[in-house]
Amino acid sequence: MGYTKKTLQELDLIDNFLSNAVASNQEVREPFYRQLLSVLLGKKIGKIRVQAQQIIPGGRPELRGIRMDVEITEYDEGTVTHVYDLEPHLKDGLDLPRHNRYYQAKIDGRYVKRGMKDFSVIPSLYVITITDYDIFGMDYMMYTVRNHCEEIPHLEYNDGLKFIYFYTKGTKGGSQQIKNMLTYFQNSDTANAVDEATRVLDSYVRQVKSLPEVEAGYMTFGDWIDSIKEDLKEDLRKELAEEMMAQATEEVTAQVTEEVTAQVTKEVTSQVTAEVTERNIKTVIEMLQEDHITKANAVSRIQAKFPEYADRVEELIEKYWQED
């Protein structure tokens, strides 16, 4: 999901920055996500650990890894019993069922060690997607998907896997408590904290939004990057336009037609976009190094900011990272 043009106070939990800010705050993240999951899943949640922007690399350099927005692991006497992958999505167009199938495979793979014989110890997995658009078009606030036997629908098939898609504007299914939670997740304003659970979450959200480091982080990865991006785009557009227009003029040896101008503009825009993005990433890498951020943390942060370049982030970090 991309960066939005909201102020920090206007951000909602469905916006990646805010959900990750909550997940990164040691004081509030565990009670916050325990409360959220207990309402959405309708069950008691025990001892948990919360991690934001969890990266699972591909098995080989040419294979794609995944970035889990928020990973919650539930424990019982030190053993992981449940894994919850929480993914807010504002951007339509993904094939989410197949996208989530790949995520499930990568997540499960971490718990299968070489030589494992007792597969019953693999923790149960919930892949939870929250969207503000209806992926299935049936107006349900939640769609729970499980593997089953087609020939005998009532046959118990307990593989410990569930895919749950929450639609924040849905009106069918679920419960009033889930509806309240989804409304607050979509529009995280105190006015939408209408029951005990959403009021608890709202107190945590207001606490996180008031933190100076969160405001600084949002400015750093939002307004600051957008401002330098626009400046760079304008400068590069002028430079490339002049160069390419001169070349085009020499080739046609006559007045540049509207068709040529349009083609030049298209080529300039394409080159500007690629070059500006790489320059932006280079600048962010330098800034993160100044803040003593680790390489691994830098990868996850930059992939979150530039999702369309997620596959190239590690390559660019190796290119621009200044070793001591």
Secondary structure per residue as TSV (DSSP state, phi and psi in degrees):
chain	resnum	aa	ss	phi	psi
A	1	M	-	360.0	138.4
A	2	G	-	-85.0	171.5
A	3	Y	-	-71.9	138.8
A	4	T	-	-102.9	162.4
A	5	K	S	-90.7	29.8
A	6	K	-	-88.0	159.3
A	7	T	-	-76.7	166.8
A	8	L	G	-58.2	-42.2
A	9	Q	G	-67.7	-21.1
A	10	E	G	-88.1	-10.6
A	11	L	-	-64.6	147.1
A	12	D	-	-114.0	164.1
A	13	L	T	-62.7	-24.3
A	14	I	T	-73.1	-14.8
A	15	D	S	-77.9	129.8
A	16	N	H	-55.0	-41.2
A	17	F	H	-59.9	-45.2
A	18	L	H	-70.2	-43.9
A	19	S	H	-62.6	-37.2
A	20	N	H	-73.1	-33.2
A	21	A	H	-63.8	-40.8
A	22	V	H	-66.1	-44.0
A	23	A	H	-66.7	-21.1
A	24	S	H	-91.6	-9.6
A	25	N	-	-89.3	114.6
A	26	Q	T	-62.5	-29.2
A	27	E	T	-75.3	-38.7
A	28	V	T	-108.5	-17.1
A	29	R	H	-62.7	-42.1
A	30	E	H	-69.2	-51.0
A	31	P	H	-64.3	-33.3
A	32	F	H	-62.8	-54.6
A	33	Y	H	-75.1	-24.0
A	34	R	H	-65.3	-43.2
A	35	Q	H	-65.6	-44.5
A	36	L	H	-61.0	-49.5
A	37	L	H	-65.7	-39.0
A	38	S	H	-62.0	-34.4
A	39	V	H	-76.6	-49.8
A	40	L	H	-64.9	-36.1
A	41	L	H	-97.3	-10.3
A	42	G	T	64.2	37.0
A	43	K	S	-149.2	159.5
A	44	K	-	-73.8	135.9
A	45	I	-	-110.0	128.8
A	46	G	-	-86.6	-142.8
A	47	K	E	-70.3	130.2
A	48	I	E	-132.5	162.2
A	49	R	E	-127.3	136.4
A	50	V	E	-117.5	133.0
A	51	Q	E	-132.4	136.9
A	52	A	E	-100.1	146.3
A	53	Q	E	52.8	51.3
A	54	Q	E	-77.7	125.3
A	55	I	E	-102.2	131.9
A	56	I	E	-120.1	109.6
A	57	P	-	-70.3	162.6
A	58	G	-	-69.4	158.9
A	59	G	S	-66.8	-28.0
A	60	R	S	-136.0	160.8
A	61	P	T	-55.4	-33.2
A	62	E	T	-83.5	-5.2
A	63	L	S	-98.9	147.8
A	64	R	-	-80.3	137.9
A	65	G	-	-92.4	-170.6
A	66	I	E	-132.5	158.4
A	67	R	E	-125.8	112.2
A	68	M	E	-83.4	125.2
A	69	D	E	-60.3	-54.5
A	70	V	E	-138.6	124.4
A	71	E	E	-112.1	126.5
A	72	I	E	-117.3	123.0
A	73	T	E	-110.5	133.3
A	74	E	E	-106.2	137.6
A	75	Y	E	-119.3	153.8
A	76	D	E	-139.5	111.2
A	77	E	T	53.3	44.4
A	78	G	T	84.7	-5.4
A	79	T	E	-104.4	133.9
A	80	V	E	-71.2	120.8
A	81	T	E	-105.6	-31.5
A	82	H	E	-140.3	143.8
A	83	V	E	-122.0	131.4
A	84	Y	E	-119.4	115.6
A	85	D	E	-99.8	111.6
A	86	L	E	-104.7	118.7
A	87	E	E	-127.2	100.4
A	88	P	E	-75.2	137.5
A	89	H	E	-133.7	122.2
A	90	L	-	-102.4	-20.4
A	91	K	-	-94.2	118.0
A	92	D	-	-79.0	167.3
A	93	G	-	111.0	-19.9
A	94	L	S	-75.0	146.6
A	95	D	-	-85.4	82.2
A	96	L	H	-60.0	-40.3
A	97	P	H	-58.0	-43.9
A	98	R	H	-76.2	-35.4
A	99	H	H	-57.0	-46.5
A	100	N	H	-72.6	-28.8
A	101	R	H	-61.3	-42.3
A	102	Y	H	-68.2	-42.7
A	103	Y	H	-58.4	-43.9
A	104	Q	H	-59.8	-42.5
A	105	A	H	-64.3	-43.0
A	106	K	H	-66.9	-39.7
A	107	I	H	-67.0	-48.2
A	108	D	H	-60.2	-35.1
A	109	G	H	-58.4	-25.6
A	110	R	T	-70.9	-19.9
A	111	Y	T	-104.3	6.3
A	112	V	-	-111.0	103.2
A	113	K	-	-90.3	155.4
A	114	R	T	-58.2	133.1
A	115	G	T	85.7	-0.5
A	116	M	-	-62.3	133.3
A	117	K	-	-116.7	-27.4
A	118	D	-	-99.9	92.8
A	119	F	G	-76.4	-5.8
A	120	S	G	-69.3	-14.6
A	121	V	G	-83.5	-7.4
A	122	I	S	-63.3	127.1
A	123	P	-	-65.8	152.7
A	124	S	E	-64.7	145.5
A	125	L	E	-125.7	128.7
A	126	Y	E	-113.7	116.1
A	127	V	E	-97.9	108.2
A	128	I	E	-109.5	119.2
A	129	T	E	-113.8	130.0
A	130	I	E	-119.2	120.8
A	131	T	E	-128.2	158.8
A	132	D	S	-100.9	13.6
A	133	Y	S	-131.1	154.6
A	134	D	-	-91.1	102.1
A	135	I	S	-63.4	-30.5
A	136	F	S	-105.7	-9.2
A	137	G	S	70.1	25.2
A	138	M	S	-111.6	3.0
A	139	D	-	66.1	25.9
A	140	Y	B	-89.5	143.7
A	141	M	S	-77.0	-18.2
A	142	M	E	-151.0	141.0
A	143	Y	E	-124.5	115.1
A	144	T	E	-101.7	122.5
A	145	V	E	-117.5	127.7
A	146	R	-	-134.2	156.4
A	147	N	-	-72.0	144.4
A	148	H	-	-152.8	168.5
A	149	C	-	-90.4	121.3
A	150	E	S	-67.3	-36.9
A	151	E	S	-72.7	-33.8
A	152	I	S	-128.4	84.4
A	153	P	T	-56.4	-31.6
A	154	H	T	-85.4	-1.0
A	155	L	S	-65.6	129.2
A	156	E	-	-71.2	122.7
A	157	Y	-	-127.5	89.4
A	158	N	-	-97.3	85.1
A	159	D	-	-96.8	2.4
A	160	G	S	75.0	14.8
A	161	L	E	-115.9	132.2
A	162	K	E	-137.3	136.7
A	163	F	E	-108.6	124.0
A	164	I	E	-124.3	123.7
A	165	Y	E	-108.5	117.4
A	166	F	E	-101.8	130.1
A	167	Y	E	-109.4	114.5
A	168	T	T	-64.2	-20.5
A	169	K	T	-108.0	7.3
A	170	G	-	-66.4	152.1
A	171	T	-	-117.5	-13.5
A	172	K	B	-102.3	158.9
A	173	G	S	67.4	-169.9
A	174	G	S	64.1	-148.6
A	175	S	-	-149.3	169.4
A	176	Q	H	-63.2	-37.3
A	177	Q	H	-65.0	-40.6
A	178	I	H	-66.1	-42.1
A	179	K	H	-59.4	-44.5
A	180	N	H	-59.9	-42.4
A	181	M	H	-65.9	-42.9
A	182	L	H	-67.4	-37.7
A	183	T	H	-61.9	-42.4
A	184	Y	H	-68.0	-37.5
A	185	F	H	-62.9	-38.2
A	186	Q	H	-74.2	-39.4
A	187	N	S	-135.4	89.2
A	188	S	-	-83.4	61.2
A	189	D	-	-104.7	145.8
A	190	T	G	-55.9	-30.2
A	191	A	G	-62.7	-22.9
A	192	N	G	-94.6	4.2
A	193	A	-	-87.0	87.5
A	194	V	-	-106.9	-4.4
A	195	D	S	-139.5	179.2
A	196	E	H	-60.3	-44.0
A	197	A	H	-63.9	-46.1
A	198	T	H	-71.3	-28.8
A	199	R	H	-68.2	-36.9
A	200	V	H	-62.9	-47.3
A	201	L	H	-63.1	-39.8
A	202	D	H	-62.3	-36.4
A	203	S	H	-64.5	-39.1
A	204	Y	H	-68.8	-41.4
A	205	V	H	-61.8	-45.7
A	206	R	H	-63.4	-36.5
A	207	Q	H	-63.5	-45.9
A	208	V	H	-67.1	-41.8
A	209	K	H	-63.9	-24.3
A	210	S	T	-84.1	-7.3
A	211	L	-	-75.4	129.8
A	212	P	H	-58.1	-37.7
A	213	E	H	-68.7	-29.4
A	214	V	H	-72.0	-43.0
A	215	E	H	-61.8	-42.7
A	216	A	H	-64.0	-40.7
A	217	G	H	-64.5	-38.8
A	218	Y	H	-68.2	-40.2
A	219	M	I	-65.1	-41.5
A	220	T	I	-61.6	-48.0
A	221	F	I	-96.3	5.6
A	222	G	I	-120.4	-88.2
A	223	D	I	-60.4	-40.3
A	224	W	I	-63.7	-47.7
A	225	I	H	-65.7	-41.2
A	226	D	H	-63.0	-38.0
A	227	S	H	-67.5	-44.2
A	228	I	H	-70.8	-29.8
A	229	K	H	-63.6	-44.7
A	230	E	H	-65.6	-40.6
A	231	D	H	-62.5	-46.4
A	232	L	H	-64.5	-41.3
A	233	K	H	-59.1	-45.1
A	234	E	H	-64.7	-45.0
A	235	D	H	-63.2	-46.5
A	236	L	H	-67.1	-37.3
A	237	R	H	-61.4	-42.1
A	238	K	H	-64.4	-46.4
A	239	E	H	-63.5	-50.1
A	240	L	H	-67.5	-36.2
A	241	A	H	-63.3	-42.9
A	242	E	H	-63.2	-44.1
A	243	E	H	-64.8	-48.1
A	244	M	H	-73.5	-32.3
A	245	M	H	-67.0	-38.0
A	246	A	H	-63.9	-43.9
A	247	Q	H	-63.0	-43.6
A	248	A	H	-63.9	-38.4
A	249	T	H	-63.4	-42.2
A	250	E	H	-65.4	-37.6
A	251	E	H	-69.6	-40.3
A	252	V	H	-88.1	-15.0
A	253	T	T	50.8	29.5
A	254	A	S	-156.3	-176.9
A	255	Q	-	-59.8	134.3
A	256	V	-	-68.3	125.1
A	257	T	-	-80.8	168.3
A	258	E	H	-61.4	-34.3
A	259	E	H	-66.1	-44.1
A	260	V	H	-65.5	-42.7
A	261	T	H	-59.3	-42.3
A	262	A	H	-63.9	-40.8
A	263	Q	H	-66.2	-41.5
A	264	V	H	-60.9	-45.3
A	265	T	H	-59.5	-41.1
A	266	K	H	-63.6	-44.5
A	267	E	H	-67.8	-39.6
A	268	V	H	-60.9	-47.1
A	269	T	H	-58.9	-42.4
A	270	S	H	-63.2	-46.0
A	271	Q	H	-67.5	-40.0
A	272	V	H	-61.4	-46.0
A	273	T	H	-58.6	-47.4
A	274	A	H	-65.2	-46.0
A	275	E	H	-69.6	-40.3
A	276	V	H	-62.7	-43.8
A	277	T	H	-61.4	-44.5
A	278	E	H	-65.1	-39.3
A	279	R	H	-63.5	-40.1
A	280	N	H	-61.0	-46.4
A	281	I	H	-62.7	-41.2
A	282	K	H	-60.2	-43.1
A	283	T	H	-64.4	-41.8
A	284	V	H	-65.2	-39.7
A	285	I	H	-59.5	-45.2
A	286	E	H	-62.4	-40.2
A	287	M	H	-66.1	-42.3
A	288	L	H	-64.3	-37.1
A	289	Q	H	-64.3	-38.3
A	290	E	H	-63.1	-30.8
A	291	D	T	-87.9	6.4
A	292	H	T	62.5	35.7
A	293	I	-	-79.1	140.0
A	294	T	-	-71.2	160.4
A	295	K	H	-58.5	-45.7
A	296	A	H	-61.7	-42.1
A	297	N	H	-67.2	-37.8
A	298	A	H	-62.0	-40.3
A	299	V	H	-58.7	-48.8
A	300	S	H	-65.7	-40.3
A	301	R	H	-65.6	-43.5
A	302	I	H	-72.2	-35.5
A	303	Q	H	-63.6	-34.6
A	304	A	H	-68.1	-35.9
A	305	K	H	-80.0	-34.3
A	306	F	-	-123.9	66.8
A	307	P	G	-59.4	-29.9
A	308	E	G	-71.7	-14.6
A	309	Y	G	-111.1	18.6
A	310	A	G	-56.9	-37.0
A	311	D	G	-71.7	-17.1
A	312	R	G	-104.3	-5.6
A	313	V	H	-60.5	-46.0
A	314	E	H	-61.8	-39.9
A	315	E	H	-61.5	-43.3
A	316	L	H	-71.1	-34.2
A	317	I	H	-64.3	-42.1
A	318	E	H	-63.5	-32.2
A	319	K	H	-73.1	-39.2
A	320	Y	H	-109.5	-9.6
A	321	W	-	-68.2	125.9
A	322	Q	-	-92.8	107.5
A	323	E	-	-73.1	144.7
A	324	D	-	-65.0	360.0
